[in-house]
Amino acid sequence: MFIPTDPTSLRFAARITIAAMTAYLVALALELPEALWAVITGIIVTQMSVGSTIGIGLDRLVGTLAGALVGGVAATAHAVWPVLPVGVLLLVSVAPLSLFVVKRPTYRVAPVTAALMLLLVHDQGTRPLALAFDRVLEIAIGCVIGVVVSLLVLPYRAEQLLVDRVASGLRLLAQIVIVQLGARAPADLARIDALNERVRTLLAACETTALDVQREYRMHLGGRRDPEPLFRTLRRLRSDVAILDRAMSQLVADDAVPAALGPLAQAIAGWLEQAAGTLARRKPSPPLEPVDGAIAAVFGGSQLPERLLPLWFAVEALRRDCGDLHDRMAERAAEQRAQVPPGS
């Protein structure tokens, strides 16, 4: 079994554990009837980044309030008029909340809470308003604890998470470039597909993290520079690599692969790897001269054959966006230098 041991994963596991134990102790201290709900909520709410934790916590709290209100009203109606079938009340309670969840999936807890409220009151004979108050209080405690723990215990900002994920994307693209410009055996094609799937998953995670970054900015929890331009550059580099793959596929099919692609692949992949390594540290990106030299070695002839034009176009687009990434990293490095006091 693979157990992550990197610092980011260990910090995340520590925050979840601390949130669960804190919620349990607070529930015991307040003598809440169901400490389970506070503990579960603390675990669910605590996410990788502060921004994500705040978003999940607010959504769960709002969903719980809505579900408790609707479920409490339905349970009260059944207590006052026992002739009303529980099944009908359940339908009337869950149906509108489910339609609401279709538009806002993050509030899925609302119909769950409403159903629990109604069925628990019916089965146990509990007072609906007391049960609603207890449930909302327990979940609110779990939400607050999850957010506080994420803010105070080994905090991990969404900005840094997005930067780290962009760096991971650069490393994946470096691996793809090496395989794309290589021999391209059947096993290599399968590896390209696997790497592309990992890149797609990573880009989807970056989309979510970018929203968390904006949430942190609105709450004045983020840095001064938006890292999202880095993410947009990563998406363009991903498109460039896809165009490069199509160009290489055509050359392989025509048996017209040029020589010296190995050094070009090594130069591009090496630059991407070095850029990934320096990005999280807010250091300037490595120089692009080795990449430019490798491109000139392949395409620097006086007359470029027509069959190489698609490959040249793809490589030039990739080089242009590498230059854009170089500029974004230079801006971040300059910002870092400006934040360091003189003589420190």
C-alpha positions in Angstrom: 0.0 0.0 0.0 1.3 3.4 -1.0 1.2 6.0 1.9 2.1 9.6 1.0 5.0 10.9 3.0 5.6 14.3 1.4 5.3 17.3 3.7 2.1 18.6 2.0 0.3 15.3 2.5 1.5 14.9 6.1 0.4 18.5 7.0 -3.0 17.8 5.5 -3.4 14.6 7.5 -2.4 16.4 10.6 -5.0 19.1 10.1 -7.7 16.5 9.6 -6.7 14.7 12.7 -6.5 17.8 14.8 -9.9 19.0 13.5 -11.6 15.7 14.3 -10.2 15.6 17.9 -10.9 19.2 18.6 -14.5 18.8 17.4 -14.9 15.8 19.6 -13.5 17.5 22.7 -15.7 20.7 22.1 -18.8 18.5 21.7 -18.0 16.7 25.0 -17.4 20.0 26.8 -20.7 21.4 25.6 -22.5 18.1 26.3 -24.0 17.9 22.8 -26.2 14.9 22.3 -24.4 13.8 19.1 -20.7 14.5 19.0 -20.6 12.4 15.9 -22.0 15.2 13.7 -19.4 17.7 14.8 -16.5 15.3 14.3 -17.7 14.2 10.8 -18.2 17.8 9.8 -14.8 18.8 11.0 -13.2 16.0 8.9 -15.3 16.7 5.8 -14.8 20.5 6.0 -11.0 20.4 6.4 -9.5 20.6 2.9 -6.1 20.9 1.4 -6.1 24.7 1.3 -7.6 27.4 3.4 -9.7 28.7 0.6 -11.2 25.3 -0.1 -11.9 24.7 3.6 -13.8 28.0 3.9 -15.8 27.3 0.8 -16.8 23.8 1.9 -17.5 25.0 5.4 -19.9 27.7 4.3 -21.7 25.5 1.8 -22.2 22.8 4.4 -23.4 25.2 7.0 -25.9 26.9 4.6 -27.1 23.5 3.4 -27.6 22.2 6.9 -29.5 25.3 7.9 -31.8 24.9 4.9 -32.3 21.2 5.4 -32.9 21.6 9.2 -35.5 24.3 8.5 -37.4 22.3 6.0 -37.1 19.1 7.9 -38.1 20.8 11.1 -41.2 22.2 9.6 -42.2 18.9 8.2 -41.5 17.1 11.5 -43.6 19.7 13.3 -46.4 19.3 10.8 -46.4 15.6 11.5 -46.4 16.1 15.2 -49.4 18.5 15.0 -51.3 16.4 12.4 -50.3 12.8 12.8 -52.7 11.8 10.1 -50.2 13.3 7.5 -48.2 10.3 6.1 -44.5 10.5 6.7 -43.8 9.5 3.1 -45.8 12.5 1.8 -44.0 14.9 4.1 -40.7 13.3 3.0 -41.5 13.9 -0.6 -42.6 17.5 0.0 -39.4 18.2 1.9 -36.8 16.5 -0.2 -38.1 17.3 -3.7 -37.7 21.1 -3.7 -34.3 20.8 -1.9 -33.2 18.3 -4.5 -34.1 20.7 -7.3 -32.0 23.3 -5.5 -29.1 20.9 -5.3 -29.3 20.4 -9.1 -28.3 24.0 -9.5 -25.9 24.1 -6.5 -24.4 20.6 -6.0 -22.3 21.9 -3.1 -25.4 22.1 -1.0 -26.2 18.4 -1.3 -26.3 18.1 2.5 -29.6 20.1 2.5 -32.0 17.2 1.4 -30.0 14.8 3.6 -30.5 16.9 6.7 -34.2 17.4 5.9 -34.7 13.6 5.6 -32.8 12.9 8.8 -34.7 15.5 10.7 -38.1 14.1 9.7 -37.3 10.4 10.0 -35.4 10.7 13.3 -38.3 12.7 14.9 -40.8 10.1 13.6 -38.8 7.1 14.8 -37.6 8.4 18.1 -40.4 10.8 19.1 -37.9 13.6 19.5 -39.0 17.3 19.6 -38.4 18.6 16.1 -37.2 22.1 17.1 -34.8 20.8 19.7 -33.4 18.3 17.3 -33.0 20.9 14.6 -31.2 23.2 17.0 -28.8 20.5 18.2 -28.0 19.3 14.7 -27.3 22.8 13.3 -25.2 23.6 16.4 -23.1 20.4 16.0 -22.5 20.9 12.4 -21.7 24.6 12.9 -19.1 23.7 15.5 -17.5 21.2 13.1 -17.4 23.9 10.3 -15.9 26.5 12.5 -13.3 24.1 13.9 -12.3 23.0 10.4 -11.8 26.6 9.2 -9.9 27.6 12.4 -7.6 24.6 12.2 -6.9 25.3 8.5 -6.0 28.9 9.3 -3.9 28.2 12.4 -2.4 24.7 12.1 0.2 24.4 9.3 -1.8 26.6 6.9 -1.6 25.9 3.2 -2.9 28.8 1.1 -4.7 28.1 -2.2 -2.2 30.3 -3.9 0.7 28.1 -3.0 -1.4 25.0 -3.8 -2.1 26.3 -7.3 1.6 27.1 -7.8 2.6 23.6 -6.7 0.0 22.1 -9.1 1.3 24.2 -12.0 4.8 22.9 -11.2 3.5 19.3 -11.2 1.9 20.1 -14.6 5.2 21.3 -16.0 7.0 18.1 -14.9 4.3 16.0 -16.6 4.6 18.0 -19.8 8.4 17.5 -19.7 7.9 13.8 -19.6 5.4 14.0 -22.5 7.8 16.0 -24.7 10.6 13.4 -24.1 8.3 10.6 -25.3 6.8 12.6 -28.1 10.0 13.4 -29.8 11.5 10.0 -29.2 11.1 6.7 -31.0 7.3 6.6 -30.5 7.0 2.8 -30.1 3.5 1.4 -29.2 4.5 1.4 -25.6 5.5 5.1 -25.9 2.1 5.9 -27.3 0.4 4.2 -24.3 2.6 6.2 -22.0 1.7 9.5 -23.7 -2.0 8.6 -23.3 -1.5 7.9 -19.6 0.5 11.1 -19.0 -2.1 13.2 -20.9 -4.8 11.7 -18.6 -2.8 12.8 -15.6 -2.5 16.3 -17.1 -6.2 16.5 -17.7 -6.9 15.5 -14.1 -4.4 18.1 -12.8 -5.9 20.9 -14.9 -9.3 20.1 -13.5 -7.9 20.4 -10.0 -6.2 23.7 -10.9 -9.6 25.0 -12.0 -11.0 24.3 -8.6 -8.0 25.7 -6.8 -8.2 28.9 -8.9 -11.7 29.5 -7.4 -10.3 28.9 -3.9 -7.6 31.5 -4.7 -10.2 34.1 -5.5 -12.1 33.3 -2.3 -9.0 33.8 -0.3 -8.4 37.2 -2.0 -11.9 38.3 -1.3 -11.3 37.5 2.4 -7.9 39.1 2.4 -6.2 35.8 3.1 -4.1 35.6 -0.1 -1.0 37.2 -1.3 -0.8 40.3 -3.5 -0.1 38.6 -6.8 -2.6 36.4 -8.5 -1.0 33.1 -9.6 -3.8 32.3 -12.1 -1.7 33.7 -15.0 0.6 30.8 -14.3 -2.3 28.4 -14.7 -3.4 30.0 -17.9 0.2 29.6 -19.3 0.1 25.9 -18.2 -3.1 25.4 -20.2 -1.5 27.0 -23.3 1.6 24.8 -22.9 -0.7 21.8 -22.7 -2.3 22.8 -26.0 1.1 23.4 -27.5 2.2 19.9 -26.5 -1.0 18.5 -28.1 -0.2 20.2 -31.4 3.3 18.9 -31.1 2.0 15.4 -30.8 -0.2 15.7 -33.9 2.8 17.1 -35.9 5.0 14.2 -34.8 2.4 11.6 -35.6 2.2 12.9 -39.1 6.0 12.8 -39.5 6.2 9.3 -38.1 3.4 8.2 -40.5 5.4 9.7 -43.4 8.7 8.2 -42.2 10.1 11.8 -42.3 11.3 12.3 -38.7 14.3 14.7 -38.7 17.5 14.0 -36.9 18.6 15.9 -33.8 15.2 15.7 -32.2 16.7 14.0 -29.1 18.7 17.1 -28.1 15.7 19.3 -28.8 13.5 17.1 -26.5 16.1 17.1 -23.8 16.5 20.9 -24.0 12.7 21.6 -23.8 12.1 18.9 -21.1 15.1 20.1 -19.1 13.9 23.7 -19.1 10.4 22.6 -18.0 11.8 20.5 -15.2 14.1 23.4 -14.0 11.2 25.9 -14.2 9.0 23.6 -12.1 11.8 23.3 -9.5 12.3 27.1 -9.1 8.6 28.1 -9.4 7.5 27.2 -5.9 10.5 29.0 -4.5 9.6 32.2 -6.4 13.0 32.2 -8.1 13.6 33.3 -11.7 13.2 30.7 -14.3 16.2 29.1 -16.0 17.6 30.8 -19.2 16.0 29.8 -22.5 19.2 30.0 -24.5 19.7 26.2 -24.5 16.1 25.7 -25.9 16.8 28.4 -28.6 20.0 26.7 -29.6 18.4 23.3 -29.9 15.6 24.7 -32.0 18.1 26.4 -34.3 19.9 23.1 -34.7 16.8 21.4 -36.1 15.1 24.3 -37.9 17.9 26.7 -38.6 18.6 25.7 -42.2 18.2 28.2 -45.0 15.3 26.3 -46.5 12.9 24.4 -44.2 11.2 21.4 -45.9 7.5 21.8 -46.2 6.9 18.6 -44.3 8.6 20.1 -41.2 6.4 23.2 -41.1 3.7 21.7 -38.7 6.5 20.6 -36.3 8.2 23.9 -36.6 5.0 25.7 -35.9 4.3 23.6 -32.8 7.8 24.0 -31.4 7.7 27.8 -32.0 4.3 28.0 -30.2 5.7 26.0 -27.3 8.8 28.2 -27.2 6.7 31.4 -27.1 4.6 30.2 -24.2 7.8 29.1 -22.4 8.9 32.7 -22.8 5.6 33.8 -21.3 6.1 31.5 -18.3 9.6 32.9 -18.0 8.2 36.4 -17.7 5.5 35.4 -15.1 8.2 33.7 -13.0 10.4 36.8 -13.3 7.5 38.9 -12.0 7.0 36.6 -9.0 10.8 36.6 -8.3 10.9 40.4 -8.3 7.9 40.5 -5.9 9.7 38.1 -3.6 12.9 40.3 -3.6 10.8 43.4 -2.9 9.3 41.7 0.2 12.7 40.8 1.7 14.0 43.6 3.9 17.4 45.1 2.9 20.3 43.5 4.6 18.4 40.4 5.7 
